[in-house]
Amino acid sequence: IYRQLTFRDAKDVDLKRENANIDADTAMGTMLKYGSEGSKYFVNNYILPKDIAAAHVGGDIHIHDEDFYMLTETCCQIDLLKLFRGGFCTGHGTLREPQDISSYAALACIAIQANQNEMHGGQSIPNFDYSMAPGVAKTFR
């Protein structure tokens, strides 16, 4: 694997093209792939039960984003209504409940950023409009 990552172009190696967000022909893209492949090896050999690892390697099942398996969760939905009620902590400070629409919008951005620092994969806010409604009401009273 590492010889292919190091000495071959992405156009010739599927492994270097498995993630459309990474240009594995660049130095940083190649370093990311080294870490990714090492992580997958570690997960299959030291984290997963042997039967699950064998099923994954054999193609009977697929573990999405296996390289992140031991580190964090993959993808989530952020419940802003819950975060806004009473405020929340980002790990760098505590934010109180917002009092106007500008604060609601800013805290929504902060929640997304804080979440992205703690995990990988997609994020969504399924109740965004409902979450912003109290800010609209507080601002236009």
Secondary structure, DSSP 8 states (H G I E B T S, - for coil): -HHHHHHS-GGG-GGGGS-TT--TTSHHHHHHHHHHHHHHHHIIIIIS-HHHHHHHHTTSS--TTGGGTTT--EEEE--HHHHHTT-EE-SS-EE----SHHHHHHHHHHHHHHHHHH-EEEEE-TTHHHHHHHHHHHHT-
